[in-house]
Amino acid sequence: MFKIPRLLTMMFMQYFVQGAWNMTIGAVLATYSMKGIIGSTYSLLGLATIISPLFIGMIADRFFPSQKVISILHILNGAVLLLLPNYILAGNVNAFLALIFVVGLLYYPTTALSNSIAFHHISDQKLFPYIRVFGNIGFIVIGLIMGYYEIFDNIIVFKIAAIASIVCGLYCFTLPHTPPATKGAKLNLRTILCLDALSLFKDRYFSIFMLATFILMITKTAYSAYIPVYLKVMDLNSANMMQIAVITEVVFMVLLVTMLKKYGFKAVITLGIIGWVIRMFIFSHASTSEDYFIYILIGLLLQGVCWDFFFTAGDVYVNAKADSSIKAQAQGLRFIVSNGFGVFMASSLIGAINNRVVTESSMPEAGSQWAEFWIYPAIIALVVGIIFWIFFKDTDVFVAENK
């Protein structure tokens, strides 16, 4: 009884927590003279994404109910988040990086677990987007709170995240029972490492898509890691401004299925890449423009195109390409390639570029430096878009999947 409202609450809290610690971490580090480790921070989070979901997923699938696993992870994550402010104030870089890696190990598996819990308790999978959108609402709410109280660049955000994570963990204990799906099944290394899904790489066009995803993570990471820092330099409230981007994700999510059915994957995904190209060039131009606010606003409004038409459309593409027996593995493989290896590679590269190019922390001196910085991810996205448009050919797989 009342399963749907309980799942909505779970999803709201799940992304409220993420928004509190992840959304403005770059701005916090910059405020406390730790801007130089933003790249390293995201690299470690990428590494955690590679390692943790494989083993936590195995535990939830075979040994313990998912609601108990997600509860314990959130409570432990909250305890670690409480420690972070002390090490930031002390300027202890090594301790901070070690703890943020642990945060990644504990938090990222909860994303997949929250999805699996939701899917287990709904009869129609078409209901899932309506449940998932409450995650966006949670993300928006914490962003507005941080913006209203102007704390988006203060270490207090980690304390808020810690308390919210512990509350979320306690709440998840009350969720409907979600038993391990393959309890008693023999451990299979091929399944754990998503090796069966590697057969998809025999498809030339799937390989092209995955390569495009891997490389485009450079552009995506430039945005996610440094846009809070950039907005702060431009004297804008990053928490409030970034909610504009999240809201457009909801709008374009509604348009996505129609666009895919009408135009196919090639056109929609290419449009998503073009969105990233335009966005990066807009930020570059805004950095030295008197009308910077308008240009930055336009760049943020492109989030729906950039995210939904590339990354969400990519989820649909992978699901459509994979046989029913390996759909879960295929999504896990894509997550590891993008948010794992992709973020690890991209954070190291884009962090080095930012540390070399952006040496000033205030305007007007920093303006020309940020203008140069945004050009790099723009060019990378442009090259990805050209290669993808020329060599990618699949256009009807979504239509075939949904006949």
C-alpha positions as CSV (number, residue, x, y, z in Angstrom):
1,M,0.0,0.0,0.0
2,F,1.2,3.5,-0.8
3,K,4.2,2.2,-2.6
4,I,4.4,4.9,-5.2
5,P,4.4,7.8,-2.8
6,R,7.2,6.0,-0.8
7,L,9.2,5.6,-4.0
8,L,8.7,9.2,-4.9
9,T,10.0,10.2,-1.5
10,M,13.0,7.9,-1.8
11,M,13.9,9.4,-5.2
12,F,13.5,12.9,-3.9
13,M,15.9,12.3,-1.0
14,Q,18.4,10.4,-3.2
15,Y,19.0,13.3,-5.4
16,F,18.6,15.9,-2.7
17,V,21.7,14.3,-1.1
18,Q,23.6,14.3,-4.4
19,G,22.8,17.9,-5.1
20,A,23.9,19.0,-1.6
21,W,27.5,17.6,-1.9
22,N,28.1,17.1,-5.6
23,M,26.6,20.1,-7.4
24,T,28.9,22.8,-6.1
25,I,31.9,20.9,-4.9
26,G,34.1,22.9,-7.3
27,A,32.9,26.2,-5.9
28,V,33.6,25.0,-2.3
29,L,37.1,23.9,-3.1
30,A,37.8,27.2,-5.0
31,T,36.6,29.2,-2.0
32,Y,39.0,27.4,0.4
33,S,42.0,27.7,-1.9
34,M,41.8,24.1,-3.1
35,K,40.9,24.8,-6.8
36,G,43.9,22.9,-8.0
37,I,42.5,19.6,-6.8
38,I,39.1,19.8,-8.5
39,G,40.3,17.7,-11.4
40,S,41.8,15.1,-9.0
41,T,38.6,15.1,-7.0
42,Y,36.5,14.2,-10.0
43,S,39.1,11.7,-11.2
44,L,38.7,9.8,-7.9
45,L,35.0,10.0,-8.1
46,G,35.3,8.4,-11.6
47,L,37.5,5.7,-10.2
48,A,35.0,5.0,-7.4
49,T,32.3,4.7,-10.1
50,I,34.3,1.9,-11.8
51,I,34.9,-0.1,-8.7
52,S,32.0,0.2,-6.3
53,P,28.8,-0.5,-8.3
54,L,30.1,-3.9,-9.6
55,F,30.6,-5.3,-6.1
56,I,27.7,-3.5,-4.3
57,G,25.4,-4.6,-7.1
58,M,26.5,-8.2,-6.6
59,I,25.8,-8.0,-2.9
60,A,22.3,-6.5,-3.5
61,D,21.5,-9.0,-6.3
62,R,22.6,-12.1,-4.4
63,F,22.8,-11.7,-0.6
64,F,20.8,-8.9,1.0
65,P,17.5,-7.0,0.3
66,S,18.2,-3.8,-1.7
67,Q,16.4,-1.5,0.8
68,K,18.8,-2.6,3.5
69,V,21.9,-2.2,1.4
70,I,20.9,1.3,0.2
71,S,20.1,2.3,3.9
72,I,23.5,1.2,5.2
73,L,25.3,2.9,2.3
74,H,23.5,6.2,2.9
75,I,24.2,6.2,6.7
76,L,27.9,5.4,6.2
77,N,28.1,8.0,3.5
78,G,26.6,10.6,5.9
79,A,29.2,9.8,8.5
80,V,32.0,10.3,6.0
81,L,30.5,13.5,4.7
82,L,30.5,14.9,8.2
83,L,34.3,14.6,8.3
84,L,35.0,16.5,5.1
85,P,34.6,20.1,6.4
86,N,37.3,19.6,9.0
87,Y,39.9,18.5,6.5
88,I,39.0,21.3,4.1
89,L,39.5,23.9,6.8
90,A,42.8,22.3,7.7
91,G,43.9,22.3,4.1
92,N,44.6,18.6,4.3
93,V,44.4,17.7,0.6
94,N,45.4,14.1,1.0
95,A,42.8,13.4,3.7
96,F,40.1,15.2,1.7
97,L,40.9,13.2,-1.5
98,A,40.9,9.9,0.4
99,L,37.5,10.7,2.0
100,I,35.9,12.0,-1.2
101,F,36.9,8.7,-2.8
102,V,35.1,6.8,0.0
103,V,32.1,9.1,-0.6
104,G,32.1,8.0,-4.2
105,L,32.4,4.4,-3.3
106,L,29.4,4.7,-0.9
107,Y,27.1,7.0,-2.8
108,Y,27.2,6.0,-6.5
109,P,25.9,2.5,-6.0
110,T,22.8,4.0,-4.3
111,T,21.8,5.5,-7.6
112,A,21.5,2.1,-9.3
113,L,19.9,0.6,-6.2
114,S,17.2,3.4,-6.0
115,N,16.4,2.6,-9.7
116,S,16.2,-1.1,-9.1
117,I,14.0,-0.7,-6.0
118,A,11.6,1.5,-8.0
119,F,11.5,-0.8,-11.0
120,H,10.8,-3.8,-8.7
121,H,7.7,-2.2,-7.2
122,I,6.0,-0.8,-10.2
123,S,3.9,-2.9,-12.6
124,D,4.3,-0.6,-15.6
125,Q,7.9,0.5,-16.4
126,K,6.4,3.5,-18.2
127,L,5.7,4.9,-14.7
128,F,9.4,5.1,-13.9
129,P,10.1,8.5,-15.6
130,Y,7.4,10.0,-13.4
131,I,9.1,8.6,-10.3
132,R,12.5,9.6,-11.5
133,V,11.5,13.2,-12.0
134,F,11.1,13.6,-8.3
135,G,14.9,13.1,-8.2
136,N,15.2,16.2,-10.3
137,I,12.8,18.0,-8.0
138,G,15.0,17.0,-5.0
139,F,18.1,18.3,-6.9
140,I,16.3,21.6,-7.6
141,V,15.0,22.1,-4.0
142,I,18.5,21.7,-2.5
143,G,19.9,24.0,-5.1
144,L,17.3,26.7,-4.4
145,I,18.0,26.4,-0.6
146,M,21.8,26.8,-1.2
147,G,21.1,29.7,-3.5
148,Y,18.7,31.5,-1.2
149,Y,21.0,31.3,1.8
150,E,24.1,31.9,-0.4
151,I,25.9,28.9,1.0
152,F,26.7,27.1,-2.3
153,D,30.4,27.7,-1.8
154,N,30.6,27.0,1.9
155,I,31.6,23.8,3.7
156,I,28.2,23.8,5.4
157,V,26.9,22.1,2.3
158,F,28.7,18.9,3.3
159,K,27.0,19.0,6.7
160,I,23.6,19.4,5.0
161,A,24.4,16.5,2.7
162,A,25.6,14.4,5.7
163,I,22.4,14.9,7.7
164,A,20.2,14.4,4.6
165,S,22.1,11.2,3.8
166,I,21.6,9.8,7.2
167,V,17.9,10.7,7.2
168,C,17.6,9.1,3.7
169,G,19.3,5.9,5.0
170,L,16.9,5.6,8.0
171,Y,14.0,6.2,5.7
172,C,15.1,3.6,3.2
173,F,14.8,0.9,6.0
174,T,11.0,1.5,5.8
175,L,10.8,0.9,2.0
176,P,8.9,-2.1,0.7
177,H,10.9,-5.3,0.8
178,T,13.0,-5.8,-2.2
179,P,14.6,-9.3,-2.1
180,P,17.9,-10.1,-3.9
181,A,16.9,-11.0,-7.4
182,T,19.4,-13.9,-7.8
183,K,19.7,-15.1,-4.3
184,G,21.5,-18.4,-4.2
185,A,22.7,-18.1,-7.7
186,K,26.3,-19.1,-8.4
187,L,28.7,-16.1,-8.6
188,N,29.6,-15.5,-12.3
189,L,32.6,-13.3,-13.0
190,R,31.3,-12.7,-16.5
191,T,28.2,-11.1,-15.2
192,I,29.9,-9.1,-12.5
193,L,32.4,-7.6,-15.0
194,C,29.7,-7.1,-17.7
195,L,31.7,-9.3,-20.0
196,D,28.6,-10.7,-21.9
197,A,27.7,-7.1,-22.8
198,L,31.1,-6.7,-24.5
199,S,29.7,-8.7,-27.4
200,L,27.8,-5.5,-28.4
201,F,31.2,-4.0,-29.5
202,K,31.0,-6.3,-32.4
203,D,28.4,-3.9,-33.8
204,R,30.4,-1.1,-35.5
205,Y,27.8,1.5,-34.7
206,F,27.5,0.6,-31.1
207,S,31.3,1.0,-30.8
208,I,31.2,4.4,-32.5
209,F,28.5,5.5,-30.0
210,M,30.5,4.3,-27.0
211,L,33.6,6.0,-28.3
212,A,31.7,9.2,-28.7
213,T,30.4,8.9,-25.2
214,F,33.8,8.3,-23.8
215,I,35.4,11.3,-25.5
216,L,32.4,13.6,-24.9
217,M,32.9,13.1,-21.2
218,I,35.8,15.6,-21.5
219,T,33.3,18.3,-22.4
220,K,30.7,17.1,-19.9
221,T,33.2,17.1,-17.1
222,A,34.5,20.5,-18.0
223,Y,30.9,21.7,-17.4
224,S,30.0,19.7,-14.3
225,A,33.3,20.3,-12.5
226,Y,34.0,23.9,-13.4
227,I,30.7,25.7,-14.1
228,P,30.1,26.4,-10.3
229,V,33.6,28.0,-10.2
230,Y,33.0,29.9,-13.4
231,L,29.6,31.3,-12.2
232,K,31.2,32.4,-9.0
233,V,34.0,34.2,-10.8
234,M,31.3,35.9,-12.9
235,D,29.7,37.0,-9.6
236,L,26.6,34.9,-10.1
237,N,24.8,32.6,-7.7
238,S,25.8,29.2,-9.0
239,A,23.2,27.2,-7.0
240,N,20.3,29.3,-8.3
241,M,21.6,29.6,-11.8
242,M,22.2,25.9,-12.2
243,Q,18.6,25.1,-11.3
244,I,17.7,26.6,-14.6
245,A,19.6,23.8,-16.3
246,V,18.0,21.1,-14.2
247,I,14.5,22.4,-15.0
248,T,15.1,22.2,-18.8
249,E,16.1,18.6,-18.4
250,V,12.5,17.8,-17.2
251,V,11.1,19.7,-20.2
252,F,13.2,18.0,-22.9
253,M,12.7,14.6,-21.2
254,V,9.1,14.9,-22.3
255,L,10.1,15.7,-25.9
256,L,12.7,12.9,-26.2
257,V,10.5,9.9,-27.1
258,T,8.7,11.9,-29.8
259,M,12.0,13.1,-31.2
260,L,13.5,9.6,-31.3
261,K,10.4,8.2,-33.0
262,K,10.4,10.9,-35.6
263,Y,14.0,11.5,-36.4
264,G,15.9,8.4,-35.1
265,F,19.0,8.1,-32.9
266,K,21.5,9.6,-35.3
267,A,19.8,12.9,-35.6
268,V,18.8,13.2,-31.9
269,I,22.2,12.2,-30.5
270,T,24.0,14.5,-33.0
271,L,21.7,17.4,-31.9
272,G,22.8,16.7,-28.3
273,I,26.5,16.9,-29.3
274,I,25.8,20.1,-31.2
275,G,24.2,21.5,-28.0
276,W,27.4,20.9,-26.1
277,V,29.5,22.6,-28.8
278,I,27.2,25.7,-28.8
279,R,27.1,25.8,-25.0
280,M,30.9,25.8,-24.7
281,F,31.4,28.5,-27.3
282,I,28.7,30.6,-25.6
283,F,30.4,30.3,-22.3
284,S,33.7,31.3,-24.0
285,H,32.1,34.4,-25.5
286,A,30.3,35.3,-22.3
287,S,33.6,35.4,-20.4
288,T,34.6,38.7,-22.1
289,S,31.2,40.1,-23.0
290,E,29.4,43.0,-21.2
291,D,26.2,41.0,-21.7
292,Y,27.7,37.9,-20.1
293,F,24.5,37.2,-18.0
294,I,22.3,36.7,-21.1
295,Y,24.9,34.4,-22.8
296,I,25.4,32.4,-19.6
297,L,21.7,32.0,-19.2
298,I,21.4,30.7,-22.8
299,G,24.2,28.3,-22.2
300,L,22.5,26.9,-19.1
301,L,19.2,26.6,-20.9
302,L,20.8,24.2,-23.3
303,Q,21.1,21.6,-20.6
304,G,18.0,19.8,-21.7
305,V,19.3,19.4,-25.2
306,C,22.8,18.5,-24.1
307,W,21.8,16.0,-21.5
308,D,18.6,14.4,-22.7
309,F,19.4,14.3,-26.4
310,F,22.8,12.7,-25.8
311,F,23.0,10.9,-22.5
312,T,19.4,9.9,-21.9
313,A,19.0,9.1,-25.6
314,G,22.1,7.0,-25.2
315,D,20.5,5.0,-22.4
316,V,17.6,4.3,-24.7
317,Y,19.9,3.3,-27.5
318,V,21.9,0.9,-25.4
319,N,18.7,-0.7,-24.1
320,A,17.4,-1.1,-27.6
321,K,20.6,-2.6,-29.0
322,A,21.0,-5.2,-26.2
323,D,19.2,-8.5,-26.0
324,S,16.9,-9.0,-23.0
325,S,19.4,-11.3,-21.3
326,I,22.1,-8.6,-21.2
327,K,20.2,-5.3,-20.9
328,A,21.3,-4.8,-17.3
329,Q,24.9,-5.6,-18.1
330,A,24.8,-3.3,-21.1
331,Q,23.6,-0.3,-19.0
332,G,26.3,-1.2,-16.4
333,L,28.9,-1.3,-19.1
334,R,27.8,2.1,-20.5
335,F,27.9,3.6,-16.9
336,I,31.4,2.3,-16.4
337,V,32.6,3.6,-19.7
338,S,31.1,7.0,-19.2
339,N,31.0,7.8,-15.5
340,G,33.9,5.5,-14.7
341,F,36.7,5.5,-17.2
342,G,35.3,8.5,-19.0
343,V,35.2,10.7,-15.9
344,F,38.6,9.5,-14.7
345,M,40.2,10.3,-18.0
346,A,38.3,13.6,-18.5
347,S,38.9,14.9,-15.0
348,S,42.6,14.4,-15.2
349,L,42.8,16.1,-18.6
350,I,40.4,19.0,-18.1
351,G,41.8,19.6,-14.6
352,A,45.3,20.0,-16.0
353,I,44.0,22.3,-18.7
354,N,42.1,24.5,-16.2
355,N,45.1,24.7,-13.8
356,R,47.3,25.8,-16.7
357,V,45.0,28.2,-18.3
358,V,43.0,29.8,-15.5
359,T,45.4,31.3,-13.0
360,E,43.3,34.4,-11.9
361,S,40.4,34.1,-9.5
362,S,38.5,37.4,-10.2
363,M,37.4,39.6,-13.1
364,P,38.4,41.2,-15.3
365,E,41.7,39.4,-15.3
366,A,40.1,35.9,-15.3
367,G,37.8,36.7,-18.2
368,S,40.1,36.0,-21.1
369,Q,41.5,32.9,-19.3
370,W,38.0,31.4,-19.0
371,A,37.3,32.3,-22.6
372,E,40.3,30.2,-23.6
373,F,39.4,27.4,-21.3
374,W,35.9,26.8,-22.7
375,I,37.3,26.6,-26.2
376,Y,39.0,23.3,-25.5
377,P,35.9,21.3,-24.6
378,A,34.0,23.1,-27.5
379,I,36.5,21.9,-30.1
380,I,36.5,18.3,-28.6
381,A,32.7,18.2,-28.8
382,L,32.8,19.5,-32.4
383,V,35.2,16.8,-33.5
384,V,33.1,14.1,-31.8
385,G,30.0,15.5,-33.5
386,I,31.6,15.4,-37.0
387,I,32.9,11.9,-36.5
388,F,29.6,10.6,-35.1
389,W,27.6,12.2,-37.9
390,I,29.8,10.7,-40.6
391,F,30.2,7.2,-39.3
392,F,27.2,6.4,-37.2
393,K,24.4,4.9,-39.3
394,D,21.7,3.4,-37.0
395,T,18.5,5.3,-37.4
396,D,15.6,2.8,-37.0
397,V,16.5,0.7,-34.0
398,F,14.2,2.7,-31.6
399,V,11.3,2.5,-34.0
400,A,11.8,-1.3,-34.3
401,E,12.1,-1.7,-30.6
402,N,8.8,0.2,-30.0
403,K,6.6,-1.3,-32.7
